[in-house]
Amino acid sequence: MPDMGAGRKPAAPACAAGEAGPRAEGRRDDAKIRVLVLTSSTGGGHNARAEAFRAWVRKLYGRAVEVRIDHTLEDSSPWYAFGVNLYNTIQRREPFFHHLYYHVGEVFGSFQRRRIRVGRRYFDRLLRDFRPDVILSVHSILNRGYFRHAKRVLGDRVFCVTYCGEFKGSYGFSRNWVAEEVDLFLGRTPLILESAQKYGLPGHKAKCLGHLLKPSFYDRRMSATERSAYLIERLGLAADRFTLLLATGGAGAQNHAALLDSLLKHAGRLQAIVLCGQSDEVREDLRAWQARHPGFGLAVLPHSDEMGRLLQVASAVVARPGTTTTAEALQSGCPIIFNRIGGTMPQEYCTLRYFRILDLAPCVFAPGEIARRLDPWLTEPETYERYLARFRAAKMADDPEALVAAVLEPALRAAATRRG
């Protein structure tokens, strides 16, 4: 991907940002640009991108832009809420069964191509209450039908944008990402834009600006001294051991204890950081494991807001082939081992295809495979260093400031015209 110029300045002055809450029916501050972000808690990637967008807007534009994040599926209908819960249950317990769920979603999305059939009243009230200038969808089901209805209610003045966080198309890439009424389609990679155009996206509406990650992933990198101090003081680990980060899936999917059992053979050379998500039960189970194996260096953490730092101090991360942790690892330069235990979801194949092209897709299909996968890196450090160099060379030249500016550009122009 070409370098898009990360030094670009925002078009509106930044100032202290505050939390935007719901507004009364019909009220509107015309001096403020309003952005409605449509998301859902199927996994964690969609919400992560929604929060990242809001964080960048606050940093670049302050109170000049109000961002409202809406969980439009689960909040609009009990049927959708059931579907979201089912999605996350399958992801935690039997990822393979998402192949059936995926096809059901594709068929349902086709029914909504021209008209919202479930949750329309909720979305209609949302539009009339908030009256957004821009609608940004970060979820595949929240494009077709939704943009059409928004333009019917608000007119063509509302600017409709899709941000697709997939890495590559083909099986697993939903045709529901592409709505006829979209004004701008942002893709993580050029390969996703190609796939979207096969489903009818006009080329002039497509733009590739890379990841949509929180600003903390673009902060100054930690020095070697800072990394050592973080490992020792913050995590209680050694500074000179190979450090493996075990991440959870967006819905809390994890098999940490089984992986740790396999890693005991490397206890003298390896230590681990494990993320437990929001589950107190998982955290207590892992602390019990830690008590049974006091000689193994282990840091047990709940859901962490310091993922950027954890990926900098880790030698490698083990995670599902989801888009969020994978993108964070790529941006941070931390090699990823894909956890495919229990099967692989259709959407995860989009990630795997991209990394296979780069020859950067090591996978484990059973807990016992993780130790064998790490053997060459631990016994021959030069092998790991060569792989690390290749992984870091694959980092994208993305530009989140330009991405946010592209979403807001028409609204910023309209606001400038009003002021003029």
N, C-alpha and C positions, 0 to 999 in steps of 0.2 A: 504494500500500500504506500503511495507517495506521502511524503511529509507534508502535512496540511498547515504547518506554521502555528506552533503552540503559543506564540507570543502575541496573538491577536487580542485586542482590547474589546471589552464589551461596549455596546452602543448606548447603555444608560448608566448613570453614575451609581455606584454602590453605596449603601448605607446600612445601618443596623437592621437586621431582618427579624421579624417576629413570626410567631405561629399564626397561620391563617385558619380561622374557624368558619363554620357555616354562617351564611348571611340570611337575613330575612327575605321573604319573597318580594321580588321586584326591586330591592335596593341595589344600587350599583355606584361605585366610585369610578367615574369615567377617566380619572387620571391614572388609574391603576390597570395594568394588563393582567388578565385572568387566564390561567392555564388549568385545564382539567385533565388529570392523568388517570387513565383507565387501566386498572390492574386487577389481579386476583391472586389469592394465596395458594395456587396450585404449584407446589414446590416453593422455592424461595427466590428464584431468579427474577421473576417479574417484579415483585415488591422491591428487590434490591436495586433494580434499575430505576424504578419510580423514585425511591428515596435518593438515589444518586443524582437524578435530574433535579430534584428539589434542592439538594445541597449545593449544586453548582449554581442554580438560579440565585439562591441566597448569597452566595459568595460574590457573584458577578453583578447582580442587579439589586440586591437588597429589597426594600419595600416597594420598589417600582413595579415589581411583578409578584402577583399572588398565585401560589400553586396549591391546588387542592387535589389530593390523592384519594381516589374512590375505588373501593373493592366492589366493582360493579356487578360481578357475577354473584358472589355469595350474599351480598346485601340486597339484591334486587328480587330474589325469589328463593323460597325454601327448596325448590327443585335444584337450582344451581348450587345452593349451600350443600345439599346432599351430594351433588356431583363433585364438588371441590373436596369434601371430606373423603369421599370414596377414592378420588385421585391420590390423595396423600396417604391413605391407608394402603393402597396397592403399592405405592412407592416404598413405604417402610417395610412391607412384608413380602410381596411377590412382584418385583419390578417387571418380570416377564409378561404378566397379564395386562400390562399397559398396551400391548399390541392390539388387543381387543378394544380397549378403551379409546385408543387413538382413532380407530376406524369409526366408532360410534360418534366421536367428536367431529370427524370430517363430514359425516352425513348430516349431523345436526347443524353444523355451520352452513352447509349448503341451503338448508331450509330458511336460514336467516339472511340470505344474501340480499334480499330487497326489503325485508320487513322484520323488525324485532318481534319475535313470537313469544318470548319468555322475558318478563321483567321490563316490558316497555313502559308501563306507567311510572315505575321508579325512575327510569332513565329520563323520561319526559319531565318529571318534576325536578330532577337534578339539573337539567338544562335550563329550565325556566327560572329556577332559583338562583343558580350561580351565574348564568349567562356568560360562558367563557368566550374569550377571543380566540383561544387555541385549544384544541383537544389533541392530546398525545396518548396513543394507545401503545402499551408495552406488552400486550397479551394477544395471542392469535385469535381468540374467539371474540374479541372486542373491537373488531374492525368492520367486517361486512354487516350491513344493516345499521350499525351504530352511527357511522359517519353519514349515511343517507338520512337517517332520522334527525341527526343534529342539523344538517343543512335545511331540512324541511322546517324545523322549529326556529332556527336562528338565522337562516338565510346563508347566502354564499360568503358572507363576511367571516364566518367562523373557519379557521384554518385547521385542517385535519391532517395529523401526522402519525405515521406508524414508525416505531423503532423496533426492529427485529433483531433480537440478540443471538440468533442461531449463527453457526460458523459456516455450514455448507448445506446444500439442499439435497434433493432426492428423497427417498423414503424417510419419513419422520419430519419433513418440512411441511407444515400445514398450508394448504391452499387458502385457508381462512385468513392468513396474514395479508392477503392482497384484496383490498376493497376498491371498487371502481371509483368511488368518490374521494379517495385519498388525494391530498394536495402535495404531500412530500413523503417519500418512503426512505427511511434511513436504515442501512444495513451495516452489520458489524464488519463484514468482509465483502470484497467484490464478487465472490462466488455466490453469496446469498442474493445479491442484486440480480445476477444472471438467472437464478432459480425463480425469483419473483417475476421477472419479465416473461418467463415461460408461462406463468399464470395470468398474463395480461397486463402487467404493470408497464405503463409507458416509460421509455428510457429517460425522458426529460424530467420525470418525477423522482428518479432514483439518485441517491447520493450515499457514498460510503465515507464515514468519518470515524470508524473504529469503535472501541469500547465505550460503554456508558458506566463508568465506575466512580465511586466517591472520590472527592478531591484528595483525601488522605493517600490514595495510591499514587499520586503525582507529587508528593512532598519530597523533600531532600532525602536521599538514601542514607541509611544509618552507616556510620563508619565501623571498622572492625572492632574498635574499642567499645562503641555503643552496642554493637551486637553481643559482644561478650558480657557486658554489664547487664543487658536485658536477660540473657540466658541465666546468669548466675543470680541476680538480685530479684528479678521479676518472676522467674519461673522455677528457681531452685535447681537448675540443671548445670551440667558441666559446659565449659566454653569450647572444649576441644573434641567433642564427640559428634559423629554423624547424627543429625537430629531429624527425625521423621515426624511430620505433622499428619495426624489422622483426622480428617474432616468429616462432618456429617452431611447427608443430603439435605435439600431444602426442607423436606418434611420430617427431618430428624432421623432419616435412614442411616443406620450404622451397624457395624459388626466389629467394634473395637476389641472386645475381649478375645475373640477368636484370633484376630490378627496379632494381638499382643502375645498370645500363647505361642504362636509360630515364631515370634521374634525373640523369644527367650534365649535361643541359641547364640544370639549376637549381643547378649547383655553387656559384655565387656567393651564393645565398640560402638554401640548404638543406644540412643535414648529417644523418647517419644513425647510429643505433645498431643493430647487428645481433646477434641471439642465434643461436648455433650449436648449441644443444643439447649432446649428449654426443659429437658427431662431431668427431674430430680432423681428418678429411679436409675437412670443410666449413670448419672454422676456417682451415686452411692455404690452401685455395682462396680464401677471402675476404681473407686477408692478402696473397696474391699479387695479387688485384684491387686492394687498397689501394696496393701498391707501384707498380702500373701507373698509378694515378691519384692522385698525391700531392697534387693541388690540391683534392681532394674530402674534406671533413671526415667521417671515419669512425671509429667505435669498434667493434672486433670483440670480442665477449664470448662466453665459453662459457655454459653454463646458469647463470643467475644467481639467487641467493637474495634479490636486492634489487629484485624486480619492482615492489614498491610505490614505491620511489624512482625507478626508471626511468620509470614511468608518470607520475610527477609532473613530471619534467624534460622529458618528450617533449611535443611539440605535437600529435602524433597517432601512432597505432599501426596497423600493417598486420598482420592476422592472419587465420587461418581462422575461419569462424563457429562455432568451438567455444565451449563454455560457460565455460571457466575464464578465458582471457584476456579474453573479452568481459565477464564479470562484474567482473574486476579493473579493466578500463578504465572501466566504468560507475561503480564505487565510487570510483575515483581521479579521475574527471572528465577523462579523456583520450579524445578522439574516436577512434573506430575506423573503419578502412576495411577492408572484408571482402575477403580474398584468396580468390577462387573460381577461380583458375587450375587447370586440370586437372579441373574438375567440382566438384560440391557433394554431400556425403554426406547421406543422409536425415536424420540427427540434426542436421545443421547447418541444415536448413530450419526446425527448431523455433526456433532463435535468430533466423534471418532474419525469420520471420513477426512475432516480437515487436517487432523494431526497425523493421520496415516500418510497423507501427501507429503508432510514434512518429515516422515519417519521418526515421529516423536510420540508414539502411542503405546508405551508399555502397559500391559493389562494383567490383572490377576482375576481368576475366575473362582478360586477357592482360597480360604484363609492360609492354608499351608504353602501356597505359592509365593507369598510375599517375601519370605526369607530367601528363597531361591532367586527371586528377582533381584534382591539387594546384594546377593553374594559377590558378583563381580565388582560392584561399586565399593564394597567394604574391604575386599581383599586386594583389589588393584585400584588405588585411589586415582591413578592417572586415567583409568577408564571412565570414572565418574567425571573428572575434570573435562574430558573431551565431550562427554554428553552434555554437561552443563554449558559449555561454550556454544554448542549447537542449539540448545534450547534458548539461550539468551539471544542468539542471532535471529531467532524467529519472532522476536518482539515486534509488535505493530507500531507504526508511526501514526498514532491516533491523535485527535485533537478535540477533547471534550468541550473546550470553550467555543470552538467553531460549530460543534454539534448543537449546543444550546442556542447559539446565535441563529442558526438555521431554523430552529423550531420557532423562535420568537420574531424573526425578521419582519414578516408582514404586519404583525401587531405593533411592533416598534415603529414601523413607518407610519401606520395609521395614527398612533399616539402622537408622533411628531407633527403630523398634519393638523391634528386637533389643537395642539399647542400653538402652531404657527398661525 
